[in-house]
Amino acid sequence: MNESSQNLIGLLPELEPCRNLFRAAAMLDAILSPEWEYRYYSYNSAWDAAEEMASMRDGEGSHYFALFTPSGLYIKGFDSERVKSGEAVLGVAEVPDDVTAFLQEPAFISDETTFCIWRLVGKEWSADKFYSAQDVQLLRLLTGGASYYSKWASDYYETELDPQAVQRIFDLEPLTPELLALFNPQLSQAQVEEDRIEIGYPRAGSQVGSDE
């Protein structure tokens, strides 16, 4: 069985690695694209009380939203290309009440959903139905990590990225002027500070995983 036909939820990392992958991609996007409207990945570490939210939008209609709550992580997405090709349909099968509440959040474009997965604290990944990796190709960041991002961003932003430097961001290495300059020499720490705080990415002088 090749990866594209495997059940996706068997390939996904645990909760904290997912959080770190989302944060790293959002931080790199903020560095590579200072103008927010052109970014692909975003992360809000203070979405709501005790909630954090990651999102993706490709500019062509596809998107996903990932909500971290004290209960776990909920992800829903919409793959416009697969809908257009007939490979995906709108809507999900029956899901638990907490997942329904997540799907009905207006900010998450509830009427545009082609996949829904979730993982509660102390539990395994769940989904409303079987999803192959191809069904949820929008989530390749979670299975490919720094290697996937490096290749994708080099093409998307039309710039050569050093895979080792990208890995340093995915390791949540504190954002020093030296590290920042490896990606965007024209960008100062002051210019990216608001984004860094929103994402919850470690600042220079802090411990990895801490914003203090």
Buried (B, 14 or more C-beta within 10 A) or exposed (E): EEEEEBBBBEBBBEBEEBBBBBBBBBBBBBBBBBEEEEBBBBBBBEBEEEBBBBBBBBEEEBBBBBBBBEBBBBBBBBBBBBBEEEEBEEEBEEBEEBBEEBBEBEEBBBEBBBBBBBBBEEEEBBBBEEBBBBBBBBBEBBBBBBEBBBBBBBEBBEEEBEEEBBBBBBEBBBBBEEBBBBBBEEBEBEBBEEBBEBBBBBBBEBEEEEBE
